[in-house]
Amino acid sequence: MTIRLLLADDHPVVRAGLRAVLDTEPDFAVVAEAATAERAVELAASEPVDVVLMDLQFGAGMHGSAATAAITARPGAPRVLVLTTYDTDADILAAVEAGASGYLLKDAPPEELAAAVRTAAAGQSALAPAVALRLMDRMRTPAEALTKRELEVLQLVADGLSNLQVSKKLFLSQATVKSHLVHIYAKLGVDSRTSAVAAAATRRLIRTP
């Protein structure tokens, strides 16, 4: 059986490289490419696709996690395999909660990528070893792990947003944002926004510019 693939990445060179690697597999067929997350959602709904290889960052516009959620929400939707350079808790959790069947880093060897595609196509979970380890660590120490919402708040703080801007972006009250920050400080053992961002970046919980 041929596994039909959609490549979603905003870099033409990356898409060309992926196509070159995947075309060497006899049971793979790249049937479509998308340079934006919005286009990936359209193609996943209109083309005969089994697995979408989804980047997370597309510059301006829809995020890869949002596109993953839009694609997987449809009945009979293709599987989504996230292929990215980011391995932070914030990115991993967002992708998994959006319905991604797998999460792989772009430096994965070709054989690992091919195996992940086949695993995702079969309806099973395909997580890079490092990603699986991070998720397991979160499960082992749930009291210390930042929640998805706390990670969202802290990521926006790292991006330079004020409490007011964070509250508007996430549709929360400023009091709720402050409450999240208090919990974040306690879990990270810090006492300021700057220290929280630095500590979270060191632990690869969030991305910093």
N, C-alpha and C positions, 0 to 999 in steps of 0.2 A: 504494500500500500504506500502511495506517495504522500508525504506530509507537506502540505502547502503552507508557505511562509509569507508573512508580511514583515518587512523591515521598517521600523519607525525610529529614525534618528535624524537630527538636523544637520549632521555633517556628511556631505557627499562621499568624502574619502572613507569614513567609517562604514557607510552603507556598501561602498564598493568592496572594501576589505571583507566585510561579512559575507557578501554575495560570493566572493571568490572562494572563501573557506567552505561555505555551505553547498556550493555547486559541486564540490568534490564528493559529496555524499550521494549515493545512487538513489536513495529513497526520499531526498529533499527536492522541493521545487519552489524557488522564490517567485511568487506570483504578483507581488506588488511592493512598492516602496512609498514611504511617507516622510516628508521633511518637517512636518508639524504634527503635534499631538492631535489637533482637530482633524487633520486629514487622515490620520491613522484610525480614528473613530469612524469616519465616513467609509473608508475602505474595508474595515473589519465588518461593516454591516452590508456592504454591497458586493464584495468579492468572495469567492470560495476559499476561505482561509481556515487553516487548522490551528496554527500557532502564530502569535504576534510577538516579535522580538522588540521590546519597548525600552527606549531610553527614558531617563527621568527628567533631564533638563533640556528644554527646547528654546532657551532664550525667552523672548516674550511669548505670551499666550498661555495655553493650557499646559499644566504640569503632567508629566507622565503618569503619576498616580491617579490624577483625575481622569485621564484618558482610559486608564486600566479599569477604573470603576464604571465608566460609561460603556466600555466594551463588554465587560463581564456581566453587566446587569441585564443584557438581552438573553432571551431563551435560546439555547443552542449556540451560544457565542463561542468563538475560538478561545483557546487557552492563551494566556498572556505570560510570557517569560521576560522579566525585567533584566535588561543587560545594561549595566551602568558602571561608572567609576566610583560611585559613592557607597560606602558601607557603614554609614552612621545609623544609630538606632532610629532616629527620626525618619530617615528614608526607608529603611527596611519595614518598620511598622506600618507606615503609610501605604506602601506597596502591597504588603500582605493583607491588610485590612481592606484594600481596594479590590482584592480578589485575584491577585497574581498567583499563578500556579508555581512560579519559580523565581529565584533571584540569583543572578550570576554577575560576577565582576568582569569587566572588559578585558582584563589580563588573563582570563581563563584560557587554558590550552584548547586547541581545536577539538580534540577528542572529548574534552569535558563539555564543551558547548554542544556538540552533536548529541552526546548522551542526555544532556539536560533537555534539549528539544524533543527527543523521543520520549523522555519521561513525562514532560508536560503534555505532549500529544496524547499520551496514554491516560491522561487524567490524574496523574500522580504529582506529588510535590517534588520540585527540583531546586534545592537550595545549595549554594556554594558552601563548602565546609566552614569557612570563616563566618558566614552569615548564620548558619545553623548553630554555631558555637555561641554567637552573640545572643541569639534567641534563647538558647538553653541557659545562659548566664542570667538572663532576665527572669526566667522561670525559677531559678534556684534562689534568687534573692529579690522576691517581688516587693518587699517593703522598702528596699533601697532603690529600686528601679523607677525612673521617671515615667509617668503615664504618657499616653499619646498626646493628650491635651497639654501637659506640662512641657513636653518636647516641642510642640507647636508654638507655645508661648515663648519659650527660650530661644527657639530658632528666629522668631521675629525680633526679639530683643537683640540677638546677635547681628541681625540685619540692620540694626540701628533705629528701630521703631520705638516710640515712646509708649508708655502705658495706655494713653488715650488712643494712639494709633493701633496698638495691639487689640484693644477692646473693640474698635470699629471693624478691624479686619476679621476678627473671630466672632463678632456679634455677641460679645460678652460685656458685662458691666465692668467699670474700672475697679470696683471692689473685688470682683471675681479674679481679675488679672492679678491684683496685688496678693490675693489669697494664694493663687497658684505660685507666685514668686516666693512667698514665704515658705511654702512646702518644698519648692525647688532648692532654696537656700539650705533648708534643714537636711535634705537628702544628700546634698553635695558638700555639706559642711563649710559653707561660705556665708558672707554677710553683705554682699553687694552684687549688683547686676554684672559689673565687669568681672568679678571673681567667678561668678556662676558661669558666664560665657567661657572664660578661660578653662575652668575645670571641666566643663562639658565637652569642649573641643579636644582637650587632652585625652579624654576617655572615648572619643569618637562617638559621642551621643548626638552631636549636631555638626553642621558644616559652618565654617567661618569664611568670610570673603578673602 
